Amino acid sequence: MTGRAISRRPLFLAACLLACAALLPACAGKSPAPVPPEDVVAPRAATPAEQKVVRLARSLVGTPYKWGGYSPRTGFDCSGFIWYVYYQNGVTLPRMTWQQLNAGKPVQRADIRPGDLVFHQVDKDGKSLHVGVVTDRGTFVHAPSSGKNVMESSLNSPFWAEHYLGARRIL
């Protein structure tokens, strides 16, 4: 080895350590807090009517998202998905999320049951509402956003818990 190669190694190591140290605070600052135990939504057994709603919602997992969509043939947006699932089960709901937010009866987070609607506020300005249908697993089925498909997500994930707005009982 030459003297020149030896003197560059400590500089290279120092540069790598500085780069790693600079990235650590940015990564740590983005993790949402875990869900407090009192806010965890537990799995619950479903009544026959709730089972029908949940079964239909799950059968649509994988259907593409389509803004304004309300059919499995063309795709769903979140409120169109809810409208379709309940319509197929003999329940007429308003078509828009903000209208669905006033349907049925309010439910406390600790009392959420399968078949309930769960609402999230997904932007910082409070203008964008999101809705899904609760399952018997502590999850909800929803049409998330453009480029994605209908999916089942945990109500207890830090993201959804942080954006939780409320729940409504329809059945």
Phi and psi in degrees as a GROMACS rama.xvg file:
@    title "Ramachandran Plot"
@    xaxis  label "Phi"
@    yaxis  label "Psi"
@TYPE xy
-94.7403  162.977  THR-2
-63.115  -29.4169  GLY-3
-67.7788  -40.9517  ARG-4
-66.6191  -37.1615  ALA-5
-67.1487  -39.1078  ILE-6
-72.6448  -23.4308  SER-7
-79.4283  -28.9542  ARG-8
-59.7637  -49.1984  ARG-9
-61.8712  -34.9243  PRO-10
-66.4442  -41.2354  LEU-11
-64.1129  -45.7745  PHE-12
-60.5531  -42.5923  LEU-13
-63.3127  -41.3967  ALA-14
-63.9365  -41.057  ALA-15
-64.3149  -44.0288  CYS-16
-63.3334  -40.8044  LEU-17
-64.3755  -40.8548  LEU-18
-63.9527  -43.7992  ALA-19
-63.8962  -42.9127  CYS-20
-63.4938  -35.7399  ALA-21
-68.0929  -30.8407  ALA-22
-81.6034  -27.0545  LEU-23
-58.502  -49.3969  LEU-24
-61.46  -34.9839  PRO-25
-65.6069  -41.8217  ALA-26
-67.4139  -43.8559  CYS-27
-66.0162  -31.1526  ALA-28
-74.732  -11.1947  GLY-29
-97.6026  -9.17601  LYS-30
-77.8438  122.801  SER-31
-69.8838  156.116  PRO-32
-68.5547  147.896  ALA-33
-65.4677  159.16  PRO-34
-72.4608  126.723  VAL-35
-61.6005  146.153  PRO-36
-53.2701  -36.4137  PRO-37
-70.3304  -14.8964  GLU-38
-102.366  -0.161719  ASP-39
-68.9552  132.245  VAL-40
-92.4861  116.726  VAL-41
-86.6824  150.302  ALA-42
-60.3182  145.452  PRO-43
-139.977  147.748  ARG-44
-67.1537  146.475  ALA-45
-105.596  145.839  ALA-46
-71.453  167.556  THR-47
-55.831  -41.975  PRO-48
-65.4242  -41.5461  ALA-49
-65.2111  -39.075  GLU-50
-60.4141  -40.138  GLN-51
-62.2917  -44.1703  LYS-52
-63.6911  -48.0097  VAL-53
-64.133  -42.1452  VAL-54
-60.773  -44.8568  ARG-55
-65.1236  -44.5824  LEU-56
-57.6289  -46.341  ALA-57
-65.106  -33.0139  ARG-58
-65.8683  -17.7684  SER-59
-95.5588  -1.76143  LEU-60
-56.9237  132.626  VAL-61
101.508  -14.4702  GLY-62
-67.2233  135.97  THR-63
-64.6894  150.768  PRO-64
-75.4337  138.386  TYR-65
-145.13  120.143  LYS-66
-57.647  128.209  TRP-67
81.6698  -0.974427  GLY-68
-79.5452  145.113  GLY-69
-145.272  28.4874  TYR-70
-145.746  143.013  SER-71
-66.309  -20.4615  PRO-72
-71.7449  -36.6572  ARG-73
-107.214  -18.1578  THR-74
112.292  172.234  GLY-75
-130.972  146.071  PHE-76
-96.9377  177.221  ASP-77
-63.6053  -45.0479  CYS-78
-74.3705  -31.6981  SER-79
-65.2457  -37.0482  GLY-80
-61.0612  -48.6061  PHE-81
-62.9993  -46.1567  ILE-82
-55.5356  -47.6836  TRP-83
-63.6683  -49.0522  TYR-84
-58.6446  -44.6435  VAL-85
-75.6572  -36.5923  TYR-86
-60.4939  -41.8053  TYR-87
-66.5388  -16.8251  GLN-88
-105.177  17.4497  ASN-89
81.1723  15.2915  GLY-90
-117.041  124.991  VAL-91
-95.395  122.308  THR-92
-118.439  158.294  LEU-93
-60.7916  159.021  PRO-94
-84.7973  -29.7239  ARG-95
-95.2292  145.991  MET-96
-57.1525  -45.9047  THR-97
-64.2741  -27.2034  TRP-98
-77.9617  -38.1706  GLN-99
-63.7965  -28.3241  GLN-100
-61.7829  -19.3223  LEU-101
-105.118  1.42086  ASN-102
-80.4659  156.18  ALA-103
63.8695  -151.899  GLY-104
-118.507  145.138  LYS-105
-65.8422  148.672  PRO-106
-131.412  135.58  VAL-107
-71.0447  149.111  GLN-108
-53.9637  -40.7111  ARG-109
-67.2349  -17.7651  ALA-110
-106.458  9.85681  ASP-111
-59.6978  134.718  ILE-112
-123.353  163.542  ARG-113
-56.5153  141.153  PRO-114
91.0888  -15.0414  GLY-115
-69.5806  152.929  ASP-116
-88.5909  138.226  LEU-117
-122.407  133.03  VAL-118
-115.97  142.164  PHE-119
-131.381  146.67  HIS-120
-102.755  109.375  GLN-121
-102.984  6.75084  VAL-122
-131.372  163.721  ASP-123
-71.2517  -25.0122  LYS-124
-86.9075  -5.51646  ASP-125
75.7818  16.2032  GLY-126
-94.5535  -19.5965  LYS-127
-109.468  113.232  SER-128
-99.7121  149.166  LEU-129
-132.146  144.102  HIS-130
-135.708  147.366  VAL-131
-148.123  173.525  GLY-132
-110.761  131.508  VAL-133
-74.0467  142.381  VAL-134
-105.574  -174.832  THR-135
-85.8518  5.79511  ASP-136
-111.315  8.51843  ARG-137
75.9713  25.2297  GLY-138
-124.026  176.725  THR-139
-141.742  149.741  PHE-140
-103.859  134.217  VAL-141
-156.258  161.661  HIS-142
-100.403  101.6  ALA-143
-71.4732  -57.8331  PRO-144
-172.767  170.52  SER-145
-53.2822  135.693  SER-146
88.1211  -5.15917  GLY-147
-117.668  172.349  LYS-148
-113.422  163.598  ASN-149
-53.4067  134.823  VAL-150
-144.984  167.839  MET-151
-109.694  128.546  GLU-152
-129.301  154.811  SER-153
-76.2858  131.393  SER-154
-68.324  -17.8163  LEU-155
-97.6312  6.32255  ASN-156
-68.7291  146.454  SER-157
-54.9973  -39.6467  PRO-158
-61.8687  -53.0091  PHE-159
-69.5911  -34.2347  TRP-160
-65.1291  -39.7611  ALA-161
-66.2056  -31.8881  GLU-162
-99.324  5.6797  HIS-163
-59.7071  133.707  TYR-164
-113.025  -41.3936  LEU-165
169.136  177.244  GLY-166
-137.902  153.67  ALA-167
-133.112  139.064  ARG-168
-95.112  122.823  ARG-169
-103.415  -39.5039  ILE-170
